[in-house]
Amino acid sequence: MTETAELNPPISYDSMPRRKIVCLDMKSFYASVEAVKRGLDPFRKMLAVIGDADRPGSVILAASPALKSRYGIGTGDRVFDLPSDEKIITVEPRMSLYIERSLEITELLTEFAPIDDIFVYSIDESWIDLTDVPDQGKGFRRRARELQHEIYRRFNLVASLGLGPNMFIAKAAMDIEGKKTGLARWTYEDIPEKLWPAELSECWGIGSRLEKKFNQYGIKKVGDIARLDEDFFERRLGVMGRQIYQHAWGIDFSRPEGFYDSSRSSFGRGITLFEDYKNRQRLLTVIYNLCEEICFRARRDGLAGRTVSLGLAFSHSHPESGLQAQKTMSSPCQLEGEVTEACSELLEENYRGEPVRRVNVALSNLSSAEDIRLDFFSDRSRRRQLAQIRDQIRRQHGAGALSFGRSLCEKNLHERIKYNIGGHKA
């Protein structure tokens, strides 16, 4: 390996964003929710959430801090790893309860920042951008502390926080330091001292397979990445290699985005899946459900879009983080069938069977629905009339009152949420 002659960031920190980003992770979320629901302190009582109580080989989905501290038991261990201790409480998961609590926590976050400045990464982790929120002279750290205390006051749940000038640094601060101390704030200037000594497995975006590959080149720590040329990684991993190199320097231009983009620029919807999806038809069912939501909102606001964007985030175990693709159509549309068809083409062109953990769909390049060219007797006109009738039924009787056949397929979002969420009992 050829090291760089002088360690300077590939892009000057003077030109980097210096925002006020908080990365929030709920500590031992499933186990803590179960303990609090029973009137117990998760830091004092040993509790494990297990996939199936009848199978000794079943996976432990979550362990309370007390159980982790006493016996070193954590997520991914097996039931047979549990010591014979009558003080250990074992429970089966109640995913609907965890989702309900997660939504309540997200609602609380909107008291601290607009929904468009909140990105829900998973059921127990989110980013919040406080840059444009007046802090009333309290300062960034104190405002973050208030958020942390309010979560505990309302839910008796503990959140670990990472604070940084961008999303990556905030997450790295939370993962590497905040989970131990409760709150950690990093700046660009902290990167050599705090990020570089970290193991590759501690760095967001580097899975176990990629770590093994890097180890073959003698790359053991995050600092080893920063000490090489950017080209070294780009030649081997393409755009993903460049991103990993920039992350090693704390460089990240991404911004937290809410569940929905501003209706003036785009309609977007995303969901984090509770298991890895590899089957193309299952992914299309999820995509269709998201398109239903997007197109309903577009029709409600009298808008249509020409550009369809599809984003897939891969499982943490995969060496690549995901893919983004978009397609611009010849005329504006607001029908879920047409948006789904565009997504299907993007999936066919770009997806190679990677394990998917999050799906995002967006409709942008908006214009008035009056710009849609319609022949009164055309099939498109009839489909638009049917969509309007369906929208009326939905407004009067709820979203589940009428569904297309694809929405009734196995593993669709509506069915999963209603009956069996993420493979666990609701």
Buried (B, 14 or more C-beta within 10 A) or exposed (E): EEEEEEEEBBEEBEEBBEBBBBBBBBBBBBBBBBBBEEEBEBBEBBBBBBBBEEEEEBBBBBBBBBBBEBBEBBBEBBBEBBEEEEEBBBBBBBBBBBBEBBEEBBEBBBEBBEBBBBBBBBBBBBBBBBBEBEBEEEEBBEBBBEBBEBBEEEBBBBBBBBBBBBBBBBBBBBBBBBBEEBBBBBBBEBBBEBBBEBEBEBBBBBBEEBBEBBEEEEBEBBBBBBBBBBEBBBEEBEEBBBBBBBBBBBBBEEBBBBBBBEEEEBBBBBBBBBEBBEEEEBBBBBBBBBBBBBBBBBBBBEBBBBBBBBBBBBBBEBBBBBBEBBBEBEEBBBBBBBBBBBBBBBBEEEBEEBBBBBBBBBBBBBEEBEEBEEEEEEEBBEBBEEBEEBBEEBEEEEEEEBBBEBBEBEBBBBBBBEEBBBEBBB
